[in-house]
Amino acid sequence: MISLISSAYAADAAPASAGIFNLVLLGGFVVIFYFLMWRPQAKRTKEHKNLIASLAKGTEVVTGGGVLGKVSRVDDNYVVLEVAENIEMKFQKSSVAAVLPKGTLKSI
């Protein structure tokens, strides 16, 4: 059986340091993935969570769909926005995209 193995294949054994190089390369990819993708997304998620927690009556907001309104009521999972005089719409809290500076709705 040993005579069936070509001497060319037997001479091309991988060096021992190739395994260490592969581990370092894999570790480098994990670090790059962490700093370029996971960490910024976690930061945005934390900021959005703080924005949702800070909603109160009278706050002017914009939703993810582009609807502007003033918060008239806040529940556990929902927020009611006054989008025009005597017109209220109910949205999930998670759909609120940003808080606007006071007076923005009057200037539009």
C-alpha positions in Angstrom: 0.0 0.0 0.0 2.7 2.4 0.8 4.2 2.0 -2.7 0.9 3.5 -4.1 1.5 6.9 -2.5 3.4 9.1 -4.8 6.6 10.7 -3.4 5.3 14.1 -4.5 2.3 13.9 -2.2 4.3 12.7 0.7 6.8 15.6 0.4 4.1 18.3 0.5 3.2 18.2 4.1 1.8 21.5 5.6 4.0 23.3 8.0 2.9 23.4 11.6 2.6 27.2 11.7 -0.2 27.1 9.0 -2.7 26.2 11.7 -1.7 29.1 13.9 -1.9 31.5 10.9 -5.4 30.3 10.2 -6.5 30.9 13.8 -5.0 34.4 13.7 -6.7 35.2 10.4 -10.1 33.9 11.8 -9.6 36.0 15.0 -8.9 39.1 12.8 -12.1 38.6 10.9 -14.0 38.3 14.1 -12.5 41.6 15.4 -13.3 43.4 12.1 -16.8 42.1 12.2 -17.3 43.3 15.7 -16.0 46.8 15.2 -17.6 47.4 11.7 -21.0 45.7 12.1 -22.1 44.5 15.5 -20.9 47.4 17.8 -22.5 50.2 15.7 -25.8 48.3 15.4 -25.9 47.7 19.2 -25.2 51.5 19.7 -28.1 52.5 17.4 -30.4 50.0 19.1 -29.5 51.4 22.5 -30.1 55.0 21.3 -33.5 54.0 19.9 -34.5 52.2 23.1 -33.7 55.4 25.1 -35.7 57.5 22.6 -38.7 55.3 23.0 -38.4 55.4 26.8 -38.2 59.3 26.8 -41.6 59.7 24.9 -44.0 62.0 26.9 -47.1 63.9 26.2 -46.4 67.0 24.0 -43.3 65.6 22.3 -43.1 66.2 18.6 -42.0 63.1 16.7 -41.7 61.6 13.2 -42.5 57.9 12.5 -40.7 55.5 10.3 -43.3 56.0 7.7 -42.8 59.8 7.7 -45.9 60.8 9.7 -45.3 63.9 11.8 -47.3 64.4 15.0 -47.4 65.5 18.6 -47.7 62.8 21.3 -51.1 63.0 23.0 -51.0 59.6 24.9 -48.4 57.0 25.7 -49.3 53.4 26.6 -47.0 50.4 27.3 -46.7 49.4 23.6 -48.5 52.2 21.7 -48.3 55.9 21.3 -51.2 58.1 20.1 -50.1 61.0 17.8 -52.1 64.1 17.0 -51.3 64.6 13.4 -53.8 67.4 12.8 -56.3 69.3 14.9 -58.7 66.7 16.5 -57.2 63.9 14.4 -55.3 61.2 16.3 -53.6 58.1 15.1 -52.3 55.1 17.1 -48.8 53.8 16.4 -46.5 51.2 17.9 -43.8 52.8 20.0 -41.1 51.1 17.9 -42.3 52.9 14.8 -41.2 56.3 16.2 -38.0 57.2 14.3 -36.9 60.5 15.8 -37.9 63.3 18.2 -38.3 66.7 16.6 -37.3 70.1 18.2 -40.2 71.9 19.8 -42.1 74.1 17.3 -41.2 72.1 14.3 -44.9 71.2 13.5 -45.9 74.9 13.7 -43.2 75.9 11.2 -44.2 73.4 8.6 
